[in-house]
Amino acid sequence: MIEFAIRISEVAEAIDNSLLGKQIKGQIIRSGTSPALNYGEAQGAESTNDFIHKMRISLKELRETLVCLKIIVRKPLITPISKLDPIVKENNELIAIFVKSIKTAKTNKQTKK
């Protein structure tokens, strides 16, 4: 997660300085680094519910980051756009991992009852 946050910061640094570019830079830095921080909190969760909550926050931020990446591609705010392909792929993979982790935690919680 930390490496993803660093790669997102590199994307932000490469965005042009147009009005939209400046707005997206700040937004993608916030949403793209937040999952690493919340995942760290999830690892120290006090309960299964706390773990699920923090993982959901991370998932929400990953989805927001994906929207930012789509805006960057469609505008385009970075050239060449193909530079974003690996980070978009990684973002999608992280979303899938977090969805599965949340589902597993919920299932495990149900079986413990």
N, C-alpha and C positions, 0 to 999 in steps of 0.2 A: 504494500500500500504506500509506503514511503516513496518508493521509486516512481510509482504512478503520480504522486503529488509533485515530485521533482519534474517529471516529464510534462505535466500540465503547466508548471511554472515556465518551462521552456517554450511551450506553445504560446502562453500569454506574452512572453517577451518578444515573440516574433510577429505578433499582431500589429497591423498598421495603426497609426495614431489618428485615424478619422474619429469623428464623434462616436459612431457605433463601436469602433475598435477600442476606444478608451473605456466605454461602458462594459463591453464584453470582457476586456482584460480583468477588470476588478471582479466581475461576477464569476468568471471561470477560476480565478485564483481562490475565491471563497469556496465555491462548490467543489472544486477539484482537489483541494487539500483537506477539506472537512472529513471525507470518508476515512482517511488514515487516522485522524485524531479520534473520531468516534469509534473506529475499530479497536484502537488502543483502549478506549474506555470499555468496550464490550468484552475485551479479554479479561478485564478486572471486574466484570459485572457481579453484583451482589446476589442476583437471583436469575432464574431463567427468564422471567418477565423483563428484568432490567437488560439482559443480554439481547432479547428479541427487540426491545425498544431501541437500543443503541444501533443494532444492525439495521433496523428499519430506517433510522435517520441516515445512516451511511448509504443505504440503497436509494433513498430520496435524493441525496446529494449527487450520487452517481448518475441518476437519471437527469438531474438538472445540468450536470456537466455535459452529458450527451446532447442535450438540446443546444447548449452553447457551442459545442463542436459543430453541430449541424448548421447553425447560423454562420459560423466562421467559414464553413465550406460553401454555403449557398451565396454568401455576399460577393466574392471571397475576400477574407481579411488577411489571408496568408497565401503567399505564392512560393512554390507550386503547391496546390491543394493536396497533391499526392503525399506530401510530407505528413499529412494528418491520418492517413490510412492506418498505420500501426496503433496510434493512440485511440482511434475510434474502435478498432477491433478489441484492444485491451479493455476499454471502457465497457463494451458489450459483454466481454467475458467476465469481468468483475460483477456486472449486474446479474448475470446468470449464477455466479458463485454465491452471491449474497442472497438471491431468491431461494436457492437450494438450502443454504445454511439456515435461513429463517424457517423454512418449511421443516427441515430436520429438527430444529429446536422445538418447534410447536408439536411435532409428532412425539418426540421424546418426552415432552412435558405431559402430553396426554397419556402415554403409557405408564408414567410414574404415578398417576392418580389411582 
